[in-house]
Amino acid sequence: MSLQTRRRSRGTLYLALGGLALAGLGFGGGLWAKDHTVWFKRLRGGNAWSLTYEGGAVGGRGQATAVRYRFNPDSFRPAHHITRLVRTPLPWSTQVLVNTGELARVEVEPDAHTVATCRILLDGVRVVAEGASPAPGRPAVCQVTTSSTPEKWPR
């Protein structure tokens, strides 16, 4: 075998090995990232659930004298806020973020002649809490503690 042929063979071999090494790094890096994403998010503290709070009235429309709900304005900080709305037409809804392991709560206080309802939905679809006023004029309260495991809500 000539020297030139050996150099070409060696060059082709190094090129193939380099390609395999890059492919392996890419594949392994992808698996590592998938397995460590939750760990990284937990380390940074940026985990929050997207929830929808809803308030309604039995029989259709009504009026709430007050709506109070709890949320986290910053998914990287544990501080929560409670917002209070007055004279709110029903039905009503809003989307919020609530950090993992935190209390999600909405309270709908109807006018004296209305029975209120409330719901908390995960990602706008799955109902994770619901309730109704025990009597006209009494508040409907919905609350749930969010899953502390990021990206996994128990059934």
N, C-alpha and C positions, 0 to 999 in steps of 0.2 A: 504494500500500500504506500502510495507516495505521501510525502510530507504535506502537500497541499490538500489531499483527500482527507488525511487525518485531522487537519485543522478545521476543515469544513464539518466533519463528523462531530468533532469536539464542540464546535460553535453551535451546531444544531442541538446537541445534547444539552449544553448549557442553557440555550434558549428554551427548550422543552422543560427542563427542570425549573427554570425561573418562572415560566408560565404556570406550572403546577404549584409552585410555592405561593405565587400571588393568588391563585384561585383558592388554595387552602386557607390563606390568611383572610381572604374576603369571606369565605364560607364560615370559618371559625369566628371571625369578628362579628358576623351577622348573628350567629348563635349566641355569642357572648352578650351582645347588645340586647337581644331578646330576653335572655335570662336575667340581666342586670338592670333593665330599665326600671323595674319596680324598686330595686334597691337604691338606684340613683335618685328616683323621685322621692323616696322616703328620706334619703340623706338631705336633700334640698328642702324638703317639707312642702312641696308644691302639689299636693294631692287634694282634689276637691271633686265632689259629685255635682253634676248638673241636674238640678231639680226644678220642677214646675209646681208652684203653689196655685191652687184654685179655690175660689169661694163661689158659692151659688145660693139660690133660694129654692126651697121646695115649692113646686108649682110654677117655676119659671123665673120671672124677674122680681127684684126686690131692692132693698136699700140696706147697706151696712152702715151703722153709725161709726164703726171703727173696724179696721183690719190691721192686725199686727203680725209681723213675720220676722224670723231670724235668719241671718245669712252671714257669710264670710266675704268681706269686700276684697280680701287679698288671700289667695290660696297658699301663699308662702308665709303667712302669719296666723297665729292661733286666735287673734282677736275677732270677736263677732259683733255684729250690729243688729239692733232691733229697729225696724221701721214701723211707724204708725201712720196709717192713712185715715182720714175722717170722711164721712159722707161719701161712701163709695158705692156706685151702682153695681148690682149683681146681675149676671155673672161677672166675675173678675178673675184675672190670672196674671202671674209674673214668673219670670225665670230667674233663678238665683244659683249661686255656688255655695255649697256647704262642705267644709273640709271633712276629710275622713275621720270617723270616730266622734263627730260632733252632733249635737242635737239640731234637727231640722224641725221647725215649729211654725204653724200658722194658726191664727185665731180670728174668726169672723164673728163679729158682734152685730146681729141684725137689729132693725128697728123693732118696736114693740109688737108688731103684728106678723112678723116674718120668722119662719124657721129656716136657719142657715145650714149649709152643707160646706164641707171642706175636703180637699184631697191633696196629697203630695204625690207627684209622679216622678219617677226616675227616667231621665232622658226624654221627658215629655210623653212617655208611653206606658210604662209599668207603674201601676198604683202600689205604693208602698205604705200609705196610711190614708184613712178616710174616716169621716165622722159627720155627725149632724147635731144640731141644737136639741137639747132635751125637751125644750118647750119654746113657743114664740118669744122672741126678745132675749133669749139666753144664747150665749156664744157657742159656736161649733169650734172644737179644738182638734187639730191633727198634729201629731208629733211622732218622730221616729229618730233613733240614733243611727246615723249613717254607718255603713260598714267601715271598719278600720283597716280592712285589707284593700289596697288600691286595686281598681279594675275588677273586683269580684264582690258582688252583692249577694248575700245568701238568699236562697229561695224562700 
